[in-house]
Amino acid sequence: MSSLVSMFRKFCQLCAVALALTFVAQAPAAAQTSALDNVQKNGVLRVGWAPWFPYAFKDPKTNQVSGIAVDLIKDIAAGMKVDVQWVEDGWGTMIAGLQADKFDMLMPMAITPPRAEAATFSEPFMKTDLGLMVRTPDKGKYQSWKDLDKDGMSIAVAMGSNTALYAKQQFKKARIVEMKGEPESVTSVITGKVNAWASTYSTFSSSAPGRNQLSIVPGEPFAYSPVALVVRKGDTAMRDRLNEFIAQGKAKGTFLAIAKKHGMSEADVLQ
C-alpha cells in the first residue's frame, strides 16, 4: 500500500509541474476572452460530459443527467446566477471540444499530464482508485492485479479515459485494449474477448447490463488519480472562479456530503 501511496504522491507532483509549465507557456495568451465572460453574458453555462458513474450518467427513470458532477455544477451555476446546459460528448474528444468552444467547461476529470498540456484544471477535490473486474467464475485465479500482468493476458479500458493512460503505464506485459466505452469493455470480458476490465471502483458499482456477471479482483488498486474541473487552456479567470467554489466546498463539507449521497466515502474526498 505504501508503494501505491508514494506513486500517487509522485504523480501529483508531476501533475503540479505539468500544470505550472502550462501556465507559464500560456502567459502571452492571458488577454483572450474567458469563458466566464461568455457565461455571464449569455446566462448559460455549457458543460461537456461523458458517462462516468457516479460523476455523470443518465438516470434510467428520468433520462436526465445525474451524479456528483450534476450536483456540483448546479451549485456553481446558482452562484453565477446562470442556467446549465449539459452537452454530451466522448472521453476521447471532450478536451478538443472544449478547445473548439463547444463547451465553457468540462465535468470533473482525472488529472493526467497529457490533459494538463491541453487544458487547465481547477484545484483537485476528489480522487479515484483504479482496479480490475473479471468474469466471476475466474475470480479465484487472481489474488491481485499483478496476477493479470502476464504475457497473453488482455485488459479492456474505455478509449480516452484516465484508466487507459494509467493501465498502459502500470501493466508491462498484459495487452491493453481500448474500447469505445465502459459498456463495450464489460461485454468484451463477458464474451471472453479479453481477460479483465479496468476502470474506477465507483464505476464498478453502477448497473450497466452484464456487470453482475463480473467480480472485482481483490487486493489494492493498481493506481490512483486526483479529480478536478476542467476549463480551456489558459482560462485563468474561469479557473479562479471555480477554485473559489472549491475552497468554499471544502470548508463547508459540500464535497463530502455529495460524495456520500452517491455512495462514495470520505477517503474519496481531498481536503
SULLIN-V920547 format. One record per residue. RES is the residue in one small letter. PHI is phi in whole degrees, 0 to 359 (none if undefined). PSI is psi in degrees with one decimal (none if undefined). Layout:
RES|PHI|PSI ; RES|PHI|PSI
This chain:
m|none|-39.4 ; s|298|-35.2 ; s|293|-37.6 ; l|290|-38.5 ; v|298|-43.6 ; s|298|-40.6 ; m|296|-41.0 ; f|298|-44.6 ; r|297|-43.2 ; k|297|-38.7 ; f|295|-42.4 ; c|300|-38.7 ; q|296|-41.8 ; l|297|-40.1 ; c|296|-40.9 ; a|298|-41.9 ; v|296|-42.9 ; a|297|-41.7 ; l|295|-42.0 ; a|297|-44.0 ; l|296|-36.2 ; t|297|-44.8 ; f|297|-40.9 ; v|298|-44.3 ; a|294|-23.5 ; q|270|-5.9 ; a|309|-44.5 ; p|296|-22.1 ; a|265|12.0 ; a|298|-21.5 ; a|280|-4.6 ; q|296|154.7 ; t|294|132.2 ; s|277|148.6 ; a|300|-28.1 ; l|300|-39.0 ; d|297|-44.4 ; n|293|-38.9 ; v|298|-45.8 ; q|291|-33.8 ; k|290|-43.4 ; n|270|-17.6 ; g|75|17.6 ; v|222|133.6 ; l|254|109.4 ; r|273|121.7 ; v|241|120.5 ; g|280|139.5 ; w|212|158.9 ; a|217|154.0 ; p|301|125.6 ; w|203|97.1 ; f|286|135.1 ; p|261|20.5 ; y|286|-45.7 ; a|206|128.9 ; f|197|158.6 ; k|277|122.0 ; d|290|118.7 ; p|297|-22.5 ; k|280|-35.0 ; t|247|-15.4 ; n|62|20.8 ; q|258|153.8 ; v|291|130.4 ; s|226|171.6 ; g|124|-177.0 ; i|302|-45.4 ; a|300|-39.6 ; v|296|-46.0 ; d|297|-42.7 ; l|295|-48.3 ; i|285|-26.0 ; k|299|-41.0 ; d|293|-40.5 ; i|298|-46.9 ; a|296|-37.9 ; a|297|-40.4 ; g|295|-33.3 ; m|275|-11.9 ; k|62|47.3 ; v|227|167.6 ; d|269|162.2 ; v|250|133.4 ; q|243|114.7 ; w|272|124.8 ; v|241|110.8 ; e|284|141.9 ; d|212|-163.1 ; g|242|157.9 ; w|297|-30.6 ; g|278|-10.1 ; t|233|-4.1 ; m|299|-44.8 ; i|293|-37.1 ; a|297|-39.3 ; g|295|-36.2 ; l|296|-44.5 ; q|296|-29.5 ; a|271|10.5 ; d|66|28.8 ; k|283|-26.3 ; f|226|162.5 ; d|269|-26.4 ; m|198|171.3 ; l|244|158.7 ; m|301|167.6 ; p|304|138.0 ; m|223|155.5 ; a|289|137.1 ; i|281|125.7 ; t|228|152.4 ; p|306|-44.1 ; p|299|-40.1 ; r|293|-37.0 ; a|293|-22.6 ; e|282|-23.6 ; a|254|-14.0 ; a|212|171.5 ; t|249|132.7 ; f|257|150.4 ; s|283|-178.4 ; e|296|137.8 ; p|291|146.4 ; f|227|-10.4 ; m|217|169.2 ; k|226|159.7 ; t|228|139.0 ; d|261|143.8 ; l|246|134.2 ; g|217|-165.4 ; l|231|149.9 ; m|235|145.1 ; v|228|169.5 ; r|301|136.6 ; t|306|-41.5 ; p|298|-20.9 ; d|266|-4.7 ; k|305|-40.2 ; g|294|-11.5 ; k|282|-17.9 ; y|234|130.7 ; q|260|-17.3 ; s|197|173.3 ; w|298|-25.7 ; k|295|-25.6 ; d|290|-16.1 ; l|262|-6.2 ; d|271|70.3 ; k|222|156.9 ; d|302|137.6 ; g|92|-13.4 ; m|272|149.8 ; s|224|143.3 ; i|228|126.9 ; a|272|140.5 ; v|221|156.3 ; a|285|130.6 ; m|300|132.3 ; g|81|0.6 ; s|276|161.9 ; n|294|-28.2 ; t|300|-40.1 ; a|299|-43.3 ; l|297|-49.9 ; y|295|-40.5 ; a|298|-40.9 ; k|295|-30.2 ; q|281|-39.6 ; q|275|-39.0 ; f|271|117.9 ; k|268|-26.0 ; k|243|-37.1 ; a|293|149.4 ; r|272|128.3 ; i|265|123.1 ; v|247|115.3 ; e|275|125.1 ; m|252|167.0 ; k|302|-39.8 ; g|197|-172.0 ; e|294|-43.5 ; p|303|-40.9 ; e|293|-33.8 ; s|294|-43.3 ; v|299|-46.8 ; t|299|-38.2 ; s|295|-30.5 ; v|285|-47.3 ; i|301|-39.5 ; t|276|-1.8 ; g|83|12.0 ; k|287|-29.3 ; v|225|166.6 ; n|273|-27.7 ; a|206|165.7 ; w|237|128.3 ; a|255|133.4 ; s|192|-169.1 ; t|278|153.1 ; y|296|-32.3 ; s|295|-36.8 ; t|294|-34.5 ; f|301|-27.8 ; s|275|-4.2 ; s|284|173.7 ; s|248|39.4 ; a|294|147.8 ; p|307|131.8 ; g|90|-11.1 ; r|295|-25.8 ; n|288|-5.0 ; q|267|-0.6 ; l|245|158.0 ; s|228|148.6 ; i|285|135.0 ; v|291|128.5 ; p|291|173.6 ; g|97|-175.8 ; e|282|160.3 ; p|300|154.8 ; f|274|-11.2 ; a|192|163.9 ; y|233|157.8 ; s|208|141.9 ; p|284|151.9 ; v|239|137.9 ; a|210|169.4 ; l|278|159.5 ; v|231|134.2 ; v|230|173.2 ; r|299|149.4 ; k|303|124.4 ; g|85|-0.9 ; d|278|75.6 ; t|290|-28.3 ; a|295|-45.1 ; m|292|-41.8 ; r|300|-45.1 ; d|295|-36.6 ; r|296|-41.9 ; l|292|-37.0 ; n|296|-32.9 ; e|298|-44.1 ; f|297|-42.2 ; i|296|-42.5 ; a|299|-42.1 ; q|294|-40.6 ; g|296|-38.9 ; k|293|-41.4 ; a|293|-36.5 ; k|270|-8.3 ; g|79|17.7 ; t|299|-43.9 ; f|295|-40.6 ; l|297|-43.1 ; a|297|-43.7 ; i|292|-40.2 ; a|300|-46.2 ; k|294|-36.1 ; k|302|-34.1 ; h|256|22.4 ; g|83|11.2 ; m|262|176.7 ; s|236|176.4 ; e|298|-28.7 ; a|294|-19.1 ; d|273|-7.8 ; v|255|130.7 ; l|268|132.5 ; q|256|none
